[in-house]
């Protein structure tokens, strides 16, 4: 198994994914209608499913194109949220949070790769936690949440996605799959980990700075 080749492929794909997502975020920023938000969310979900189903079996160019679609549609989907955070927190804070998220990702990569700890068993518990977050998020859309509850919710989300970084980097370090399809699959997972952690950190900063409303 050639770890350097695997990591190089993922590094290239992840860098490209961030650039494509950035374009999508800029284009998605003006989307404010419910129908537009639903359409972009469905496009993101559909492309994520396509990557999961076809990345390993499709030819490399097709797998990379599917990853590009996922990252672009994800950018479209989060565009309105990022635009809102830029408005309420300022562009410098959002940019600093982006680089802070990148730093957390790099640290998790080092820990998962060189610590010798098997992080794979964490995945089951992280998935349970993720489904819990989604369920709670759906409920509070209609009921609202207090400051304390919102704070716990943000911190739980941060912990879960940091955990996913550890699991996914451990999978990258130990996988024998050196194909482009395998690299696309793990890149998609790391990209989504990054986006979710980035959003949770922005939410936490807005909450602590008093710029997020609580019911």
Backbone as numpy.savetxt, mean C-alpha at the origin, in Angstrom:
# Nx Ny Nz CAx CAy CAz Cx Cy Cz
19.33 -20.24 -5.86 18.50 -19.06 -5.86 19.38 -17.82 -5.86
19.09 -16.89 -6.74 19.90 -15.67 -6.86 19.14 -14.51 -6.23
19.43 -14.21 -4.95 18.71 -13.17 -4.24 18.95 -11.80 -4.85
20.19 -11.55 -5.32 20.50 -10.24 -5.88 19.65 -9.96 -7.12
19.44 -10.97 -7.95 18.62 -10.80 -9.15 17.17 -10.54 -8.77
16.66 -11.28 -7.81 15.28 -11.09 -7.36 15.08 -9.69 -6.81
15.97 -9.26 -5.96 15.84 -7.94 -5.35 15.98 -6.83 -6.39
16.84 -7.04 -7.36 17.02 -6.04 -8.41 15.74 -5.88 -9.23
15.12 -7.01 -9.58 13.87 -6.95 -10.34 12.79 -6.22 -9.56
12.66 -6.56 -8.28 11.63 -5.92 -7.46 11.94 -4.44 -7.28
13.21 -4.09 -7.11 13.58 -2.68 -6.94 13.21 -1.87 -8.17
13.50 -2.42 -9.35 13.17 -1.72 -10.60 11.66 -1.57 -10.75
10.94 -2.67 -10.49 9.49 -2.64 -10.64 8.84 -1.71 -9.61
9.36 -1.70 -8.39 8.78 -0.86 -7.35 9.02 0.62 -7.64
10.22 0.94 -8.15 10.50 2.33 -8.53 9.56 2.78 -9.64
9.42 1.95 -10.66 8.50 2.27 -11.75 7.07 2.40 -11.25
6.69 1.53 -10.32 5.33 1.56 -9.77 5.05 2.88 -9.07
6.02 3.37 -8.32 5.84 4.64 -7.62 5.66 5.80 -8.61
6.44 5.76 -9.68 6.33 6.82 -10.69 4.96 6.78 -11.38
4.53 5.59 -11.76 3.23 5.45 -12.42 2.10 5.86 -11.47
2.21 5.44 -10.21 1.20 5.81 -9.22 1.17 7.32 -9.01
2.34 7.96 -9.08 2.39 9.41 -8.94 1.61 10.11 -10.03
1.75 9.61 -11.26 0.99 10.18 -12.38 -0.51 9.97 -12.14
-0.87 8.76 -11.72 -2.27 8.47 -11.44 -2.82 9.35 -10.33
-2.01 9.62 -9.31 -2.46 10.46 -8.20 -2.73 11.88 -8.66
-1.85 12.41 -9.50 -2.06 13.76 -10.03 -3.34 13.83 -10.86
-3.56 12.82 -11.70 -4.75 12.82 -12.54 -6.02 12.54 -11.74
-5.87 11.81 -10.64 -7.05 11.46 -9.84 -7.45 12.52 -8.83
-6.57 13.48 -8.57 -6.85 14.49 -7.55 -8.18 15.23 -7.76
-8.58 15.57 -9.00 -9.84 16.31 -9.19 -11.09 15.45 -9.08
-10.95 14.14 -8.93 -12.13 13.26 -8.88 -12.80 13.39 -7.52
-14.04 13.90 -7.53 -14.75 14.09 -6.27 -16.16 13.51 -6.30
-16.64 13.10 -7.46 -17.98 12.54 -7.53 -17.99 11.11 -7.02
-19.13 10.70 -6.47 -19.25 9.34 -5.96 -19.05 8.31 -7.06
-19.62 8.59 -8.23 -19.48 7.64 -9.34 -18.02 7.51 -9.77
-17.29 8.62 -9.80 -15.88 8.58 -10.17 -15.06 7.79 -9.17
-15.35 8.00 -7.89 -14.61 7.28 -6.85 -14.90 5.78 -6.93
-16.16 5.42 -7.16 -16.52 4.00 -7.26 -15.85 3.36 -8.46
-15.84 4.05 -9.59 -15.24 3.50 -10.81 -13.75 3.27 -10.62
-13.04 4.26 -10.05 -11.60 4.09 -9.84 -11.31 2.97 -8.84
-12.16 2.84 -7.81 -11.98 1.77 -6.84 -12.18 0.40 -7.49
-13.17 0.30 -8.36 -13.42 -0.97 -9.05 -12.28 -1.29 -10.02
-11.75 -0.28 -10.69 -10.62 -0.51 -11.59 -9.39 -0.98 -10.82
-9.17 -0.38 -9.65 -8.05 -0.81 -8.81 -8.24 -2.24 -8.35
-9.44 -2.56 -7.88 -9.73 -3.91 -7.41 -9.58 -4.93 -8.53
-10.11 -4.59 -9.70 -10.01 -5.51 -10.84 -8.57 -5.75 -11.26
-7.76 -4.71 -11.27 -6.36 -4.88 -11.66 -5.58 -5.65 -10.61
-5.94 -5.46 -9.33 -5.28 -6.23 -8.26 -5.59 -7.72 -8.40
-6.84 -8.03 -8.71 -7.22 -9.43 -8.93 -6.49 -10.00 -10.13
-6.39 -9.21 -11.19 -5.71 -9.67 -12.40 -4.24 -9.97 -12.12
-3.58 -9.13 -11.35 -2.19 -9.38 -10.99 -2.08 -10.68 -10.20
-2.96 -10.84 -9.23 -2.91 -12.04 -8.40 -3.16 -13.32 -9.17
-4.03 -13.25 -10.17 -4.40 -14.45 -10.93 -3.43 -14.75 -12.07
-2.97 -13.71 -12.76 -2.24 -13.92 -14.01 -0.75 -13.59 -13.97
-0.27 -12.95 -12.92 1.12 -12.47 -12.93 2.12 -13.58 -13.17
1.97 -14.71 -12.50 2.96 -15.78 -12.60 2.86 -16.56 -13.90
1.68 -16.62 -14.48 1.49 -17.44 -15.68 1.60 -16.64 -16.97
1.41 -15.33 -16.89 1.44 -14.50 -18.10 2.87 -14.23 -18.54
3.08 -13.93 -19.83 4.41 -13.49 -20.28 4.85 -12.25 -19.51
6.15 -12.08 -19.37 6.69 -10.99 -18.55 6.13 -9.62 -18.94
6.06 -9.27 -20.25 5.53 -7.95 -20.59 4.08 -7.76 -20.14
3.29 -8.83 -20.23 1.89 -8.75 -19.80 1.81 -8.58 -18.28
2.63 -9.33 -17.55 2.64 -9.22 -16.09 3.03 -7.81 -15.66
4.05 -7.25 -16.30 4.48 -5.89 -15.96 3.39 -4.87 -16.31
2.69 -5.09 -17.44 1.61 -4.19 -17.82 0.47 -4.25 -16.80
0.18 -5.44 -16.29 -0.85 -5.57 -15.26 -0.45 -4.82 -13.99
0.82 -4.91 -13.63 1.32 -4.16 -12.47 1.18 -2.66 -12.71
1.51 -2.22 -13.93 1.36 -0.81 -14.26 -0.08 -0.35 -14.14
-1.02 -1.19 -14.59 -2.44 -0.85 -14.46 -2.84 -0.73 -13.00
-2.38 -1.68 -12.18 -2.71 -1.64 -10.75 -2.19 -0.37 -10.10
-0.94 -0.03 -10.37 -0.36 1.14 -9.72 -1.00 2.44 -10.22
-1.33 2.48 -11.51 -1.97 3.68 -12.06 -3.37 3.87 -11.47
-4.16 2.80 -11.46 -5.52 2.91 -10.93 -5.53 3.15 -9.43
-4.52 2.62 -8.73 -4.41 2.93 -7.31 -4.13 4.41 -7.11
-3.25 4.97 -7.95 -2.99 6.40 -7.88 -4.24 7.21 -8.12
-5.02 6.82 -9.14 -6.29 7.50 -9.38 -7.19 7.44 -8.16
-7.23 6.27 -7.53 -8.14 6.04 -6.41 -7.76 6.87 -5.19
-6.46 7.00 -4.91 -6.04 7.75 -3.72 -5.81 9.23 -4.02
-5.91 9.62 -5.28 -5.67 11.00 -5.67 -6.46 12.02 -4.85
-7.78 11.84 -4.72 -8.55 12.81 -3.93 -8.10 12.89 -2.47
-7.77 11.75 -1.87 -7.31 11.75 -0.48 -5.98 12.48 -0.34
-5.06 12.21 -1.27 -3.75 12.89 -1.19 -3.92 14.39 -1.40
-4.79 14.78 -2.32 -5.04 16.21 -2.55 -5.60 16.86 -1.29
-6.48 16.14 -0.58 -7.06 16.67 0.65 -5.98 16.83 1.72
-5.09 15.84 1.84 -4.02 15.94 2.84 -3.04 17.05 2.50
-2.77 17.26 1.23 -1.91 18.38 0.83 -2.55 19.70 1.23
-3.85 19.78 1.09 -4.56 21.02 1.43 -4.56 21.27 2.93
-4.80 20.24 3.74 -4.96 20.46 5.18 -3.63 20.37 5.95
-2.69 19.59 5.44 -1.41 19.42 6.14 -0.28 20.19 5.50
-0.38 20.39 4.19 0.69 21.04 3.44 1.50 20.02 2.65
1.97 20.44 1.50 2.73 19.55 0.63 4.00 19.03 1.27
4.66 19.87 2.08 5.92 19.44 2.72 5.68 18.29 3.69
4.58 18.34 4.42 4.27 17.27 5.38 3.95 15.98 4.65
3.18 16.10 3.58 2.83 14.91 2.80 4.09 14.28 2.20
4.97 15.12 1.66 6.21 14.61 1.08 7.10 13.97 2.14
7.20 14.62 3.30 8.00 14.05 4.38 7.43 12.71 4.85
6.11 12.61 4.86 5.46 11.35 5.25 5.74 10.26 4.22
5.77 10.64 2.96 6.09 9.69 1.90 7.49 9.11 2.12
8.45 9.99 2.37 9.82 9.50 2.58 9.95 8.75 3.91
9.16 9.15 4.90 9.14 8.40 6.15 8.61 6.99 5.94
7.58 6.87 5.11 7.05 5.55 4.78 8.10 4.72 4.05
8.83 5.36 3.15 9.90 4.65 2.44 10.97 4.18 3.41
11.27 5.01 4.42 12.26 4.61 5.41 11.80 3.42 6.23
10.53 3.42 6.61 9.97 2.27 7.34 10.03 1.02 6.49
9.70 1.16 5.20 9.75 0.02 4.30 11.17 -0.53 4.20
12.16 0.34 4.08 13.55 -0.11 3.97 14.00 -0.81 5.25
13.60 -0.26 6.39 13.98 -0.88 7.67 13.35 -2.27 7.80
12.08 -2.38 7.44 11.40 -3.67 7.49 12.07 -4.66 6.55
12.50 -4.18 5.38 13.19 -5.05 4.43 14.48 -5.60 5.01
15.23 -4.74 5.69 16.48 -5.18 6.30 16.22 -6.20 7.41
15.23 -5.92 8.24 14.92 -6.83 9.35 14.47 -8.18 8.83
13.56 -8.16 7.85 13.01 -9.42 7.33 14.07 -10.24 6.60
15.01 -9.56 5.97 16.01 -10.25 5.16 17.17 -10.79 5.98
17.59 -10.02 7.00 18.84 -10.38 7.69 18.67 -10.82 9.14
17.49 -10.72 9.70 17.33 -11.07 11.12 17.29 -12.57 11.36
16.94 -13.35 10.33 16.80 -14.78 10.50 15.49 -15.20 11.13
14.59 -14.24 11.36 13.28 -14.53 11.95 12.30 -14.94 10.86
11.52 -15.97 11.12 10.50 -16.41 10.18 9.22 -15.61 10.44
8.93 -14.66 9.55 7.75 -13.81 9.73 6.51 -14.38 9.05
6.64 -15.48 8.35 5.50 -16.03 7.62 4.29 -16.32 8.50
4.46 -16.87 9.72 3.28 -17.16 10.55 2.46 -15.93 10.91
3.05 -14.74 10.80 2.30 -13.53 11.12 1.17 -13.26 10.14
1.28 -13.79 8.93 0.35 -13.41 7.87 -1.10 -13.72 8.25
-1.33 -14.87 8.87 -2.70 -15.25 9.23 -3.32 -14.21 10.16
-2.55 -13.78 11.16 -3.07 -12.82 12.12 -3.23 -11.43 11.50
-2.32 -11.10 10.60 -2.43 -9.81 9.92 -3.66 -9.75 9.03
-3.98 -10.86 8.36 -5.18 -10.89 7.52 -6.44 -10.74 8.37
-6.48 -11.39 9.52 -7.61 -11.23 10.42 -7.74 -9.77 10.86
-6.60 -9.17 11.21 -6.60 -7.76 11.61 -7.05 -6.85 10.48
-6.62 -7.16 9.25 -7.00 -6.34 8.10 -8.50 -6.40 7.86
-9.07 -7.61 7.91 -10.51 -7.72 7.72 -11.25 -6.99 8.84
-10.70 -7.02 10.06 -11.30 -6.27 11.15 -11.27 -4.78 10.89
-10.15 -4.28 10.38 -10.05 -2.86 10.04 -11.08 -2.46 9.00
-11.21 -3.30 7.97 -12.17 -2.99 6.91 -13.59 -2.95 7.47
-13.93 -3.94 8.30 -15.27 -4.00 8.87 -15.55 -2.79 9.75
-14.59 -2.45 10.60 -14.77 -1.28 11.47 -14.88 -0.01 10.63
-14.05 0.09 9.58 -14.10 1.26 8.71 -15.46 1.44 8.06
-16.07 0.34 7.65 -17.40 0.40 7.04 -18.44 0.84 8.06
-18.32 0.35 9.28 -19.30 0.69 10.31 -19.22 2.16 10.68
-18.00 2.67 10.87 -17.86 4.05 11.34 -18.15 5.07 10.24
-18.24 4.59 9.00 -18.69 5.50 7.94 -20.08 6.04 8.26
-20.86 5.28 9.00 -22.24 5.66 9.31 -22.41 6.13 10.75
-21.48 5.73 11.63 -21.65 6.06 13.04 -20.66 7.11 13.54
-19.53 7.27 12.84 -18.49 8.17 13.31 -17.68 7.52 14.42
-16.61 8.18 14.85 -15.78 7.63 15.92 -15.16 8.76 16.74
-14.90 8.48 17.99 -14.30 9.46 18.88 -12.82 9.62 18.55
-12.19 10.64 19.16 -10.76 10.84 18.95 -9.96 9.62 19.39
-10.28 9.10 20.58 -9.53 7.96 21.11 -9.69 6.73 20.21
-10.91 6.49 19.78 -11.15 5.33 18.92 -10.43 5.51 17.59
-10.48 6.72 17.05 -9.80 7.02 15.79 -8.30 6.81 15.92
-7.74 7.22 17.07 -6.31 7.06 17.30 -5.93 5.58 17.34
-6.70 4.79 18.06 -6.44 3.34 18.13 -6.57 2.71 16.75
-7.56 3.14 16.00 -7.79 2.61 14.65 -6.58 2.90 13.75
-6.07 4.14 13.81 -4.91 4.50 13.00 -3.68 3.69 13.39
-3.43 3.58 14.70 -2.26 2.86 15.17 -2.35 1.38 14.83
-3.55 0.82 14.91 -3.73 -0.58 14.54 -3.44 -0.79 13.06
-3.90 0.14 12.22 -3.63 0.05 10.79 -2.14 0.14 10.50
-1.46 1.05 11.18 -0.01 1.19 10.99 0.70 -0.11 11.37
0.34 -0.67 12.51 0.97 -1.91 12.95 0.73 -3.05 11.97
-0.48 -3.13 11.46 -0.81 -4.22 10.53 0.00 -4.11 9.24
0.13 -2.91 8.69 0.83 -2.79 7.42 2.35 -2.84 7.58
2.86 -2.46 8.74 4.27 -2.72 9.03 4.49 -4.23 9.08
3.55 -4.94 9.69 3.64 -6.40 9.72 3.62 -7.00 8.34
2.78 -6.48 7.47 2.74 -6.99 6.09 4.07 -6.73 5.36
4.70 -5.60 5.64 6.04 -5.37 5.07 6.99 -6.49 5.47
7.00 -6.83 6.75 7.90 -7.87 7.24 7.60 -9.21 6.58
6.33 -9.54 6.46 5.93 -10.82 5.85 6.32 -10.85 4.37
6.03 -9.78 3.65 6.28 -9.77 2.21 7.78 -9.71 1.89
8.55 -8.97 2.67 9.99 -8.97 2.45 10.60 -10.33 2.81
10.07 -10.97 3.85 10.55 -12.32 4.18 10.24 -13.28 3.05
9.06 -13.13 2.46 8.69 -13.98 1.32 9.64 -13.74 0.14
9.97 -12.47 -0.09 10.90 -12.15 -1.16 12.27 -12.77 -0.91
12.75 -12.68 0.32 14.09 -13.16 0.65 14.20 -14.68 0.59
13.10 -15.38 0.84 13.17 -16.84 0.94 12.58 -17.56 -0.27
11.94 -16.83 -1.16 11.31 -17.47 -2.32 12.35 -17.94 -3.32
12.07 -19.09 -3.92 12.95 -19.62 -4.97 12.53 -19.14 -6.35
11.45 -18.39 -6.43 10.93 -17.90 -7.71 11.73 -16.68 -8.16
12.46 -16.83 -9.25 13.29 -15.74 -9.76 12.73 -15.20 -11.07
11.44 -15.48 -11.36 10.84 -15.04 -12.61 10.32 -13.61 -12.49
10.06 -13.01 -13.66 9.47 -11.68 -13.65 8.05 -11.72 -13.09
7.33 -12.81 -13.36 5.99 -12.92 -12.81 5.99 -12.93 -11.29
6.94 -13.67 -10.71 7.06 -13.66 -9.26 7.44 -12.31 -8.73
8.33 -11.61 -9.44 8.74 -10.27 -9.03 7.57 -9.29 -9.09
6.74 -9.43 -10.13 5.56 -8.57 -10.25 4.61 -8.81 -9.09
4.40 -10.06 -8.74 3.48 -10.38 -7.66 3.93 -9.79 -6.33
5.20 -9.97 -5.98 5.69 -9.46 -4.70 5.77 -7.93 -4.73
6.08 -7.36 -5.90 6.10 -5.89 -6.01 4.72 -5.32 -5.77
3.69 -5.95 -6.32 2.32 -5.49 -6.12 1.96 -5.51 -4.64
2.38 -6.56 -3.93 2.09 -6.66 -2.50 2.81 -5.57 -1.72
4.08 -5.36 -2.03 4.84 -4.32 -1.33 4.30 -2.92 -1.65
3.90 -2.72 -2.89 3.34 -1.42 -3.29 2.06 -1.13 -2.50
1.18 -2.12 -2.40 -0.07 -1.90 -1.67 0.20 -1.73 -0.17
1.19 -2.45 0.36 1.60 -2.22 1.76 2.01 -0.76 1.94
2.82 -0.27 1.00 3.34 1.10 1.08 2.20 2.11 1.05
1.29 1.95 0.10 0.19 2.91 -0.06 -0.67 2.95 1.21
-0.99 1.78 1.72 -1.85 1.73 2.91 -1.16 2.31 4.13
0.13 2.02 4.31 0.85 2.59 5.44 0.98 4.11 5.29
1.26 4.56 4.09 1.36 6.00 3.80 0.06 6.72 4.17
-1.07 6.16 3.78 -2.36 6.77 4.09 -2.65 6.75 5.58
-2.29 5.64 6.24 -2.53 5.56 7.69 -1.68 6.58 8.44
-0.45 6.77 8.01 0.42 7.76 8.66 -0.11 9.18 8.44
-0.58 9.47 7.24 -1.17 10.79 6.99 -2.41 11.00 7.84
-3.21 9.97 7.98 -4.41 10.05 8.81 -4.04 10.32 10.27
-2.99 9.65 10.74 -2.55 9.84 12.12 -2.04 11.26 12.34
-1.26 11.77 11.40 -0.72 13.13 11.53 -1.86 14.15 11.53
-2.84 13.96 10.65 -3.98 14.86 10.60 -4.77 14.81 11.91
-4.90 13.62 12.46 -5.64 13.45 13.72 -4.93 14.16 14.87
-3.62 13.91 14.99 -2.86 14.49 16.10 -2.70 16.01 15.98
-2.76 16.50 14.74 -2.64 17.95 14.54 -3.98 18.66 14.64
-5.05 17.89 14.91 -6.38 18.49 15.04 -7.02 18.86 13.73
-6.50 18.33 12.63 -7.03 18.69 11.31 -7.87 17.57 10.70
-8.26 16.59 11.54 -9.18 15.56 11.11 -10.40 15.61 12.00
-11.57 15.68 11.38 -12.79 15.80 12.17 -13.12 14.47 12.83
-13.66 14.53 14.02 -14.13 13.35 14.75 -15.55 13.61 15.21
-16.36 12.57 15.11 -17.75 12.72 15.54 -17.91 12.28 16.98
